[in-house]
Amino acid sequence: MVIQRAAEASHETLTDYVVRHAVSAAKNDLADRRYFELDEAAWTEFQALLDRPAVHKPALDKLFAQPEPWAD
């Protein structure tokens, strides 16, 4: 069985291998979601969070003042 061989090659039990890949696939599936359904209470809370005033974060100023790591 190819899955068993892959688990052995990864030095994992079959269960650990399958669970690790299932969790990874689940995270990818959730990250790719473009539409989310919210009930009325969650929608109200979400809108309240969006309507909050911005908070100044000096650590972000410091971070953004640094050159990008990919820029040479």
C-alpha positions in Angstrom: 0.0 0.0 0.0 1.5 3.3 -1.0 0.3 5.2 2.1 1.9 2.6 4.3 5.2 3.0 2.4 5.0 6.8 2.7 4.4 6.6 6.4 7.4 4.3 6.8 9.5 6.6 4.7 8.5 9.4 7.0 9.3 7.3 10.1 5.7 7.6 11.3 2.9 5.2 12.1 0.2 4.9 9.5 -2.2 6.6 11.9 0.2 9.5 12.5 0.9 9.9 8.9 -2.8 9.9 7.8 -3.8 12.3 10.6 -1.0 14.7 9.9 -2.0 14.9 6.2 -5.7 15.1 7.0 -5.1 18.0 9.4 -3.0 19.7 6.7 -5.7 19.2 4.1 -8.3 20.5 6.5 -6.3 23.7 7.2 -5.9 24.3 3.4 -9.6 23.7 2.8 -10.5 26.3 5.5 -7.9 28.8 4.3 -9.3 28.7 0.8 -12.8 29.6 1.9 -14.0 32.8 0.4 -17.5 32.9 1.8 -18.4 32.5 5.5 -21.8 32.3 7.0 -22.4 34.1 10.3 -25.5 34.0 12.5 -27.0 37.4 13.5 -25.0 37.6 16.8 -21.7 36.8 15.1 -22.5 39.3 12.3 -23.2 42.0 14.9 -20.0 41.3 16.7 -18.0 41.3 13.5 -19.4 44.7 12.5 -18.6 46.1 16.0 -15.0 44.9 15.6 -14.8 46.6 12.2 -16.3 49.8 13.5 -13.8 50.2 16.4 -11.4 53.1 16.1 -7.9 52.2 14.9 -5.3 51.7 17.6 -1.7 53.0 17.0 0.9 50.3 17.5 4.4 51.7 17.8 5.9 48.2 17.2 4.3 48.2 13.7 5.8 51.6 12.9 9.2 50.1 13.8 8.6 47.0 11.7 7.4 48.9 8.7 10.4 51.3 8.9 12.8 48.4 8.3 13.7 47.4 4.8 11.9 44.5 3.3 13.9 41.3 3.7 13.4 40.4 0.0 14.7 43.8 -1.2 18.4 44.0 -2.1 
